[in-house]
Amino acid sequence: MALDERALFTERPETRPGRYQCPKCRRTGEYSIRWVRRSKKDRLPAGADDGDRAKFAKLRDYLLRLDDEVTCKTCGKKFEIPSQHSLMFVDQLIGLPNEEDLERETNVASGEPEPAPDSKPALPARFTRKSSGWK
């Protein structure tokens, strides 16, 4: 008898951030999405046959998304999360660059100068000089 998948993995709930655009108001927001991390157990459970041993050798850790919908923070409408990333392998996540690094690499590759960090303009003197008080 073949083993159930739950006998081969340990499950642990996890929350990860995700950026999604609301189709109604077109605003992009950061949402916390619930996932289940399924990690391969260190050894095969008792009662496994040769077929189970072959499957166990090929198993990888993965994340399974639990949330299918989120509520827009701006307009309050529920919308579906795009389903192309409902399952992700953990070994594919490790070493991925963050969005800032990707933006910097894209600017370098396209030959655009790197944008200067946003600096606030200096305040006029009327706001920075010491007040003499009301008369």
Residue pairs with C-beta under 8 A, 6 or more apart in sequence:
1 47
2 49
2 51
2 52
3 45
3 47
3 48
3 52
7 45
8 40
8 41
8 44
8 45
8 55
8 56
8 59
9 38
9 39
9 40
9 41
9 59
10 38
10 39
10 41
11 36
11 37
11 38
12 36
12 37
12 39
13 34
13 35
13 36
13 37
14 34
14 35
14 36
14 37
14 63
15 32
15 33
15 34
15 35
16 32
16 33
16 35
16 63
17 30
17 31
17 32
17 33
18 30
18 31
18 32
18 33
18 81
19 28
19 29
19 30
19 31
20 28
20 29
20 31
20 70
20 79
20 81
20 82
21 27
21 28
21 29
22 28
22 29
22 72
22 74
22 75
22 77
22 79
23 79
24 72
24 75
24 77
24 79
25 72
25 74
25 75
25 77
27 72
27 73
27 74
27 75
29 72
29 73
29 74
31 70
31 73
33 65
33 66
33 67
33 70
33 81
34 65
34 66
34 67
35 63
35 64
35 65
35 66
36 63
36 64
36 66
37 61
37 62
37 63
37 90
38 61
38 62
38 63
38 64
39 61
39 90
40 56
40 59
40 60
40 61
44 52
44 53
44 56
48 56
60 89
60 90
60 91
61 89
61 90
61 91
62 87
62 88
62 89
62 90
63 87
63 88
63 89
63 90
63 93
64 86
64 87
65 81
65 85
65 86
65 87
67 81
68 80
68 81
68 83
69 78
69 79
69 80
69 81
70 78
70 79
70 81
71 77
71 78
72 78
72 79
97 105
104 114
107 113
107 114
107 115
108 114
